[in-house]
């Protein structure tokens, strides 16, 4: 699911633009939505309890269920085929859904687009920035910048390691994944310049056997903190915990899987977006076609610290959260890639929402691995 285009920041609207659509007020501090007679359908590509991408949305769905006047209908394990069209139609025709959240990458085209044309009075929102001008006006996308939370993971990991070797299990070397790897490295090196991050690419979003093999290989190579970017980090976290090493999470909370070694994790906070959408529709407002945000808009967060986090790590990570909310740059020059090429010149920096981050096609100096 987590394969996203390189130009998401170019497509998504800023917080000020969101304000023009009547959505700015709920961000950061979401007011209780009072969406009378609003039924929301949520479609998942996998199980809701996968400790990963799907669970992050399911946590938000649970929060929506607590909003007065909102009814939530869900269906899990829906493949990226015509089956999702049938699911969405069922939610609309049988349950009266007025808003659909299609949460998997492959749902958008042609399925969401076609259903939005068929049901012009229903709002469709997709968990990736694929909407473009010319697509139905009752469709759109939303997303969170998880690289910001991975940077904070890195800070905590850099002060929780003893070997100064961190490991990263990743699916594919696309920009979204590379930005998370590099952000993790930059966070770690800010507080511990001796740290290196070794990355192993598995080749796909869900390969449990390969994920276990990669985790064991990283531990065998000396890594004592492991993190990842795969759809469900469950196997990575459990394997690392079984080997007695620490972990940082991805997508949702994996804290229950690693009671001894969990440090913190990078989480989406879809609840912020979902509640704001419900609140806007209840007031007769118009939803934006594209919406994104990071720490400053409360769209992403870090999991509560676990037993693996040192006091020094907690203090430094908390300070970094404050800096992230203030949108302080952390891609700062001079920065080289791991082949020795300068990728950010001295004196140059890129703020957390800069489109440059979406074009990242390198591994930073300090990352052990290759994308070719």
N, C-alpha and C positions, 0 to 999 in steps of 0.2 A: 504494500500500500504506500510506502513512504517515498516512492520515487516522485519528485516534484521538479518542475521546470526551473531553469537557471534564473529566470527573470522575475521571480515572484514579487520582489520589492518594487519593480517597475510597474507591475500591474495593480498592486494593492493600494488602497487609499490610506492616507495618513490619518492621524487622530483628528486633525482639524477638519479634514474632509468628512470624516465620520460625523463630526458635530453638525455639519450642514444637513445631514440626514436625520438629525434628532437623536443620535446615538451617543453623543459625547458624555452626557451626564452620568450614565450608568457605569462608565469605565472607571476602574480603580476602586470605586466604592459603589457596588451594584445595589441600587434601591430595590426593595421587594417588588417584584412584578405582580400586577393584578390583571392578568390576561383572562377575562371572562370568556368561557366557552371556546377556548383555544385547544385544539388537539394537535399534537406534534408527533410526527412519525420519525423514528430513527432507525436507520438500516446499517447493519454491521457485516463486514466481509468474513469475520471469524467469530469465535466465542467471546462473550462479554467478559469472561473471567480469565483472559489470556495473559494477565499481568503486563500488557503492552498497549499497542495502538487502540485496539477495540475497547479495552478496559478504561482507558482514559476518557473515551466518549461515554461509556456506561456510567462512570462516576458523575459526569455532568448530567446525564439523563436522570439519575437518582436525585440530584439537586433540583432539577426541573419539577419532579413529581411533588416536591414540597411547596411549590408555588401555588397559591390559591387560584382556582379557576383553570388550571392547566392539566390536561390529560396527556399522558405520554404512552404511545404504542411503539413497541420495538420488535425487530426480527433480526436474529443473528445467523451467521453462517450462510449468507446470501452471496453467491458467486458473482463475478463481474461479467455477467451475461444478461440475456433477456429476462432472466429470473428476477433481476432487480426491478425491472419495469413492472412485472407482475406484482411484486411486493409493494411498490409505491402506489400502484393503482388500487390494490386492496386496502391500503391505509386510507386512501382518499375516498373510495366508494363505500367501503364498509364501516370505517371508523370516523369519517368526516374530517380527516386531517387537513388543516389549512396551512401547515408548514412542514416540510420534509427536510431532514438532515440526512444526506447521503454521504457516508463517511469514508468511502474507499476510493482510491485514485481512479480506478477503471470504471467507476459508475458514471462519470460525467458525460463523456461522449461515446456513443450517441444517446445513452439512456436518459440521463437527467434532461438533456436538451430536448429530446423528443417528448418527454412527459410534461415538461414546462409548456411546450407549444399546445399540447393536448388539453392541459388544465390551466388556463391563463389566470384563474382566480386563486390558484394555490401558489404559495411561495416555496421555491426549492433552493436550498443552500448546500454547497458541496465543500468538503473539507480539503480543499486544495485551490490554488489560485489559477483556475483554468478559464474562468469566465472572461469573455472579450466582447467588445462592441460588435453588435450584430447578433449576439446570442439573445435568447428571450429575456425581457426585462424583469420577469418574475423568477429568474434564476440568478445565481451568483456563487461566490466562494468566500471562504474565510480561512485564516491560518495564523499560527503563532511561531515566533522566531526562537526555536529551541536552542539554537547555538548560544544564545545569551545564558541560558541555564547550564549548558555544558561548560561554559567558561567558569562559572561558579563551582561546578563539579571539579574542574581542574584545580582550582585554588584549594579546595578541601582535600583533594587527593594528593597534591604536592606537599602538604603538611601532614599527611597521614601515612606516607610511604617511608619505609626504612631502607629499601634497596635502591631507591631513586629510579626504579624501572616500573613504568605503568604500561598496561596492555589495553588494546582497543580491538574488539571484534566488530567488524563492519560488513554490511551486505555488499554494496557496490560503490565504486569510486566516482559517484556523481557529486555535483556541487554541494547539494544539501548535506550529504554525508561528510564530504571533505571539510566543509565549514565547521561541522561539529567536532571532527577530529582536531583540526587546527585550533579551535576555540578552547578545547580541553587542554591542549598542549600549552597555549599561551597563558591560560589561567595558572597551570601548574608551575610554569617557569617564572611567572611574576613573583611567586613566593619561594621558589626553590629552583634556581638556575641550573642545578645539576641533573634535573629530571629529564628523562627521555620517554617517549611514548612509542611502543612497537605496535603496529597495526597489522591485522590479518583480515583479508577480504574473503568472505565465504562464497560470494557469487550470486546470492539471491536473498530475498527478504525473510524467508522461513526455511531454514535447513538445520533442524535440531541436531542431527548427528555431526554435521560439519561445525556447528557452533560449539559443541562440546569439545571436539577435537582442537579447534582453534584456541579455546580457553585453556585447555590442558597444555598446549604448546607454549602459550604465553607464560603460564606459571612455570613450566620447565625451563624457560629462558630467563627466569629470575623476576618476573613481574609480581609485585605483591599488592597491586591494586588493578582491578579489571573493570572496564566499562564497555559499552557497546552501542551500535545503532543497527538494530534488527527489529522486525515487527514485534516479536515477543521476546524480551530479554530473560524469560524464565530459566531456560537451560543454561545460559551464560552465568547468571547469578547463582543458581544452585550448584553448578559445577565448581565455580570459584569458591563458594562457601565450603563445599566438601573438601577442597584442597587447602583450606585454612588461610585464604587470602581475602583481602578487603575488596569491596565493590562500590561502584556508583551506578545508579539506574538510568533508565531511558523510557520516555513515553508516559508511564504511569508509575505508581509506587510499587517497588519490589521489596520493600523493607521486611515484610513477613517471611520472605524466602531466605533471608540472611541475618538472623538475629545476632550473630557474633561479629560479622565483618562489614555490614552495610554502613556506608558513610553518609551519602545523600544521593539525590538523583535529579535528573532534568525531566520535568513533567509539563505537559500541556494543561492549561486550566480552561477547558472549553466551557465550563460553567459560566464564566464571565460573559462570553459571547452569547450563549444560549439564553441566559436570563435577560440580557439586554434586548435580544430579538423579541422574546416574548413580551417584554414590557413595551417595546415600540409598537408591536402589532396591536396590543390591547388598547393603545391610545389612538389607534387609527393612523399611525405613522408609516413612513416608507422605509423599507430596509435598504441599505446600500448594496450594490451589486458585488463589491469587493471590499473586504475588511481584513486588516492584519494588525498585529501588535506584539509587543514583547513585555518585558518586566514593567515598564512604565505604565502600561495599560492593564496590567494584571492578567495577561493572556498566557503567561508561562510562570512557573514557580519551581522551587526546589523542594524535594521531599524532606520531611523532618529528619534531623540528624539521627543516625543510628550509633550503635556501639563502636563502630570502626572509626568514627570521627574523633580526632584529638581536640583538646580544648583550644589549642592554637589554630587548628583548622576551622573550628566553629567561629572563632572571633574574626579571622580573616575573611571567611566566606560571607559572614553577615555584613562586614564592611563593603565587600564587593557587590552585594545585593543593593545597597544604598547607591553605590556608584552606577549600577546598571539602571536603576530607576531614574537616575538623573541623565541617562544616555551618554555616559562618559565613554569615549572611544577606547577600545583595547586592541584594535589592529593598528599598531603604531610602528612607523619606520625608525630605524632601518630594520627591515625584516627580509630574511632570505628563505628560499625554499630548501628542501633537503638535498638539492643538487648544487647548492652554492649560488644560485641566481638571485639577484635582488628583486623582490616582488613588491616591496613598499620602500620608497626612497626615504632617506633620513629627512626628518622634518615633516613628513606626510603622515596623515592618519585617516582612518575611515570610521565614521560613527556607526553605532549598532544597526541602523536601518539603511546604510548606504548600499545602493544596488551592486557595487563592486563585490560585496560579500557573496552575492548570488552567482558571480562568474568565477569563483575560485576553482582552479583546476590544478592545484598543486598541494603537496604536503609540506608543511613548514619545517624549517631547520629544527631538529630535535625529534622529529617523527622518523622512526625506523620503518621503512616499507616503501612500496612502489605502486604507482597507479597505472603503469604500463605493462 
